Amino acid sequence: SYKRGLISDRELYDTVWKNVFQGKLTYLHWNKGEAMAPTIGEQASTLLVRKIPIADPTRVFLGDVIVLKDPDNSENYLVRRLAATEGYEMVSKDEKDEPFVLEKDQCWVLADNDKLKPKEAKDSRLFGPVSMTDIVGRVIYSLRTAVDHGPVLNSHYSMRKDSSLLEIELDVNDMMKNHKA
């Protein structure tokens, strides 16, 4: 990928640094609930997550499925889709709510399941903007069952960045061993 110009010198350096000194660039995360259905399954899924040590608009992009610290309990994590970042104007369907602009290092996250109400979806419609520093990773692969698994649809930029990482670090057999469903 490096010789073909698909990754930059900086990405190569970051990859070597993280692999040699920090270990793997991914980890497994078990997710339960229907908030992200049908993207990652209605029951439970084992997810391959790319670590994002410092989340900013150059590392995570609109449309990415991310793992973030739960704003109500920092011991727990939520899986949601990144819907807006700093500078975006947020306008509610409820005319009583005033529009506002996301401030620096803020983002807006949403559940994929449109059938859920905001309280059930537990996303930014319930708890408001989230700090970008609460993002810990991007979901790149989902294992729902032994026969139902595959890459997660993220932004074009992330899909391109993560394709070589999937080739190197994806181990479906290991995911199956750790699958709790």
C-alpha positions, 0 to 999 in steps of 0.5 A, spaced: 500 500 500 505 504 501 509 503 494 502 504 491 501 511 494 495 509 498 498 511 505 502 517 506 509 517 510 505 519 516 500 514 516 506 509 515 510 512 521 504 512 525 502 504 524 510 502 525 510 506 531 503 504 534 505 496 532 512 496 535 511 500 541 503 500 542 501 493 540 495 492 535 491 498 532 484 494 534 481 491 539 474 487 540 468 490 543 462 486 545 455 490 543 448 489 545 442 492 544 438 495 538 440 502 537 445 501 531 440 495 528 440 494 522 448 496 521 451 492 527 445 487 529 439 487 533 441 482 538 449 482 540 455 483 536 462 482 537 466 488 533 473 490 531 474 497 533 480 501 530 483 505 536 483 512 535 487 515 541 486 522 539 479 524 535 479 530 531 476 531 524 482 529 521 481 522 524 474 520 524 469 523 519 461 524 518 458 517 517 463 513 521 460 508 526 464 510 533 465 507 540 465 513 545 464 513 553 457 514 555 456 521 557 452 518 563 457 513 566 464 513 563 465 506 565 460 504 559 461 505 552 456 506 546 456 505 539 453 510 535 454 514 528 457 520 528 452 525 525 455 532 526 462 536 528 464 543 530 461 548 526 455 545 524 448 548 526 443 543 529 436 545 528 430 541 532 424 538 529 421 541 535 420 549 534 420 550 541 428 548 541 433 554 539 438 552 534 445 552 536 452 551 533 456 545 535 462 548 538 470 546 538 471 539 539 464 537 540 460 532 536 453 530 535 452 522 535 445 518 533 443 511 533 442 508 526 435 505 528 430 510 526 424 506 530 427 508 537 425 514 540 430 519 543 430 516 550 430 509 547 436 510 542 440 514 548 444 518 543 445 526 542 438 527 542 437 525 549 444 528 552 446 533 547 453 534 544 459 530 546 466 532 546 470 529 541 475 526 546 470 521 548 471 518 542 475 512 543 475 508 536 471 507 530 467 500 528 470 497 522 467 490 522 461 486 525 460 479 527 453 478 529 453 470 528 458 465 524 454 466 518 452 474 518 459 478 519 462 483 515 465 490 514 461 496 517 459 501 512 463 508 514 465 514 511 469 513 504 475 516 507 475 511 513 473 505 509 479 507 505 484 508 511 481 502 514 481 497 508 489 495 509 488 494 517 482 489 516 487 485 512 492 485 517 488 485 524 482 481 522 481 474 525 474 472 524 476 465 528 478 470 534 472 474 534 468 467 534 471 465 540 470 471 544 463 472 541 458 472 547 451 471 543 
